[in-house]
Amino acid sequence: MLETSARLLRLLSLLQTPRDWTGTELAERLEVSTRTIRNDIDRLRNLGYPVDATRGSVGGYRLGAGASLPPLLLDDEEAVAVAVGLRTAAGGTIAGVEETSLRALAKLEQVLPNHLRRRVNALQTYTVPVPRDQPGPRVSADILTLISAACRDHERLRFDYRGHDGTASRRAVEPYRLVNWGRRWYLVAWDVDKHDWRTFRVDRIEPKTPLGPRFAPREPPEDVTDRVRRGVSAAAWRYHARVTVHAPAEVVFERINPAVGTVEAVDAATCVLETGADSLDTLAVHLGMLGAGFTVTEPPELVELVRELSERYREATR
């Protein structure tokens, strides 16, 4: 039989799993009587752990949510995952959580066993972030919390919005989903004035309080991430292209990054790729790397560039 302190830690570990435990199951796991389990549950409650109990033949115990956060027991893999997540959050896209993440990480690393601390430190030491030409946009944690709560509670949002071209507008929307795409956050919402679905960059949103009235939820778009992907691509490109690719749509889709284009099937052997880039040269190079024949239909400048490149390559092989 385990000593009382060790048994309490083992009991707490079992209760932290997302399920209900009967007194009999806990007693069998810990090799004690159900009476001992009841006494240990009382000890945990006295220590501040909110252990919920349900009565009846199928009743059981579960660790609930309390007014304050009690200590957590993590296994090795959970501890490493939390440490890596905190380190990532410290250098992420959400403003205001860096210092908090580093404080939590310092507390966690202080109590990690040596072999786990070495694993976490190795990841930090031998991981080199790719430098960015320009820092990505950052979003306030308070704004993300405000928007997500409005999505949950079906409350209208009012905010000032700065568009891609710099124009300012006042918007009233019914918020539905937040989407994290790369280093940016997007809100998918029903625009009350436009009577249509719209996608907004969260770092361009300046919320107004108090929030608006509650609304009856609508049926959201089928694929929220696809809607964001299309909007992100269209807004970011300087040059747009529509290309007929002589390959099945599923083959082309596997060969491109979903963030750089959309693929629409024409028939079993042909599809249309809508893509774009900041330069025509980049567009031409990416098309050449598709590994399939293609026909450029627009824009005219890209058609001419591809023609010039084809002549240049033909000369290079003579």
N, C-alpha and C positions, 0 to 999 in steps of 0.2 A: 504494500500500500504506500502511496506517495505521502510525504510529509505535508502538513497543512498548507504551507506557503507554496510549495511546488504544485500541490493539487489545485489551489486557487488559480494559479497561472494557467494550468492546463484547462481548467473549467472555463476561464475567461477566453482562452483561445478558441475553444469549441463554440462558445456563445457568439463569437464575432463572425462566424460563418453565416451566410444569409439563409437561415432555415430555422424552424422550430425544433427544439429538442424536448422529448418527454423526460420526466425524472428518471424513468427506468433506463432509457438509452444512456443518459449521462452517468447513471450509477454503474452500468455495465462497462462503459468506456474507462471510468476511473477506478473500477473495482472497489466500490464502496456501496453502502446502503442508500436507499432513496432518502432516508432521514438525514444522512450526512450531506446529501446534495442540497436538501432544503436549508440546512444550517449554513452551507457554503454560499448559497444564493443570498441569504441574509447578510453574510459578511461582505459580499461584493456590493450589496446595496448600501451598507454602512460606509463603504469606501467611496461611494459616489457613482457607482456604475448603475445605470437605469435598466435593471433586468425586468422585462415584462413577462407576465405569466397569464396563460389562458386556462380556464377551468374546463372540466368535462373529460370524457374518456379519451379524447384525442388532444387534450390540452398539452401545453408545453411551455418552454422558456425560450426567450429571445432577447438579445441585447437591443434596447431601444435607444431613442435619441433623448438626451437630457438637456438641462439648462446650460451646462458647461461641458467642455470636451474632456473626457477622462483619458488616461493613458491608453495607447493602443498596442496590441501585440502583433508584430509582423514576422512572417517567416522570412528566410533569406532572400528569396526571389522578390517578394513584395517590398522588402526594404531597399533592395537595389533599384527596383522600378521607381519607387518614390524618390530616391535620391537623384536618379537620372532625370526624372520629370522636373524636379525642383531646379536642377542646374540648367535645364533647357528653358524653363520659365524665366529664370533670372536674366537671360539674354534674348527673350522673345519679343513679341509684338504688342504686348499689353503693358501700357505704362502704369507705374504705381505698384507693381508686384515684384519688382527686382529686389528691393531691399528686404521685403517680407520673405521672399523665396530663399534668399541667402541666409536670413536668420533661421528659418526652419531647417535649411540644409545643414547649417553649422550644428544645431541641436541634434539632428539625426546622426551626422558623422561622428559626433562626440561619443555616442553610445553604440556605434556599429562595431561588431567584432573585427579584429584585424584583417581577417581574410576577406571580409566584405568591403571594408574600407579600401583595401588595395584594389579590388575590382572597380570600385567607383572612381578612385583616383587615377587608375590606369586609363579609363575612358576619357577623363579630362586631359591627362597629360599627352596622350597619343592621338587626340582628335584635333584636327586643324580646320577651323571654319573657313569657308570660301569668302574672301573679302568682297564686298559689294561696292560698285561704283558710287551708288547713292544709298543712304540709309532708307530703309522701308518705312512706310507710315506706321505710326503708333496710335493705339486706341486706349482710352482711359478705361480702367477696370470698372469704374463707377458707371460709365456710359453702357458698357456691356451688360452690367448687372441690371441697370434700369430697363434696357431694351428686352432682355430675356424675361424679366418679371412681367413686362407688358405683354409679351407673347404668351406667357403662361396664364395671365389673368384676363386676357382678351380686352385690353384697354388701348384706346387710341393713343397714338403718339403725335405730338406736334413738335416740329423742329425746323430750324433754319438749315438749308442745304446748299452746299457749294458744288456746282456741277463740274463735269470734266473740263469744260471750256472756261471755268471761273465764274460763271453767272450764279447769282444768289437767288434763292426762292424760299418761300415759306410753304411747308408741306404738312398735310394731315393724312395719316395712314393708319391702317389696321395691320399691326405687325404679326408675322407668322413664324419666320425662321431666321436664325443667324447662321451664316455659312463662313467657315474659315478656309480661305483659299490662298495657299502660300503664306505670304507675310501680310495679307489683307483680310479684313473682316467685311462681310456684306450682310445687309438686311433685305430679305424678301418680304414685301408687304403689298397690301391692296391700297392703291392711291385713291383716296376718297374723292378728290376733285377730278382726276383723270379717268376714274371708273375702269381701272385696269391694274394688272399686276406690274410692279416696278421693283427694280433692284437698286439699292443705295449703298455707297461706300460708307462704312460706319465712321471712319476717321474724318469724313466731311459733314457729319451730322452734329448739330448743336441743339440738344433737346431743350424743350420748353416745359416748365412745370407750372401748375400740376398737370398730370396726365388727363387725357380726355375721357369721355364716357366709355362704358363697356360696350362691346359689340358682339353680335351673334357670329360665331365663326363660319367662314366660307370653306368650300372645298379647295384646298391649296393646289397649286400646280403639281402635275404628276411627278416630275423630276426636278426638284428644287436645285440640286447641284448642276444639272444640265443647263437650267435657265441662267444660273450665275456664270457658268463657263462661257455661254454664248455672249452674255453681256460684257464680261471681262475682256474677251477677245476683241469684240467690236470696238470697245472704248479705248483699248490700249494701242491698236495698230495705226500706223501712219498710212500704210498702203494695204489695200484689200485685194484679194484675188479669188477668182472663181475658176476652178480647174477641173476638167473631166479626166478622171484617172481610169485607165483600162485595167482594172483589177476589182475583185469583189470588195464591197464596203467593209466587211469584217476584217479583211486582210489589211486594208489601208488604215483602219482604225487602230489595229494593233501596232502599226509602225509609227504612229505619231503620238506626241504628247497631247492628252485631251485638252490642255490649256491653249493649244496653238491652232485649233481648227475644229470644224464640224464636218462630219461625213454623212452623205445622204445617198442611199442606193438608188441607181437608175434601173438596173436589171441585175441578173446573177453575175455578170462579168464586168460591170461598169458602175462607177459612182461619181458623185460630184463632191469635191473638197473645197470648202470655203475657208480660207486662211488669210494670214496677213503677217506683216513685219514692219519694222521701222525703216528698212531699206529694201530696195528692189533686189540688190545683190544677195541679201540674206534669203529672200523669198526664192530666188532662182536656185541657190545652193540646196535649200531644204527640199525643193521639188525634185532635184536631181538625185536626192538620197532616198526617195520613196521606193526605189527598186522596181518600178513599174512604168509602163508607158503612160504619157499624159498629154493632154491638149489644153493649152492656155487660151482662154477666151477673153479674159479681162484681168487687169486694166491694159490698155494698149501699150503703155510703157514697158510692162513686163513681157508682153508678146515680143516687142522689138528686142529687149535684152536677151531673152531666151534664144532668139534667132541669131543674134551676134555671138552668143556663147557657143552655140552649136557649130558655127563656122570656125570659131577659134579652136574648138576641140578637134574638128575635122582636120584643120591645118596641122595641129600638133601631132597627129598620127600618120601623116604622109611621110 
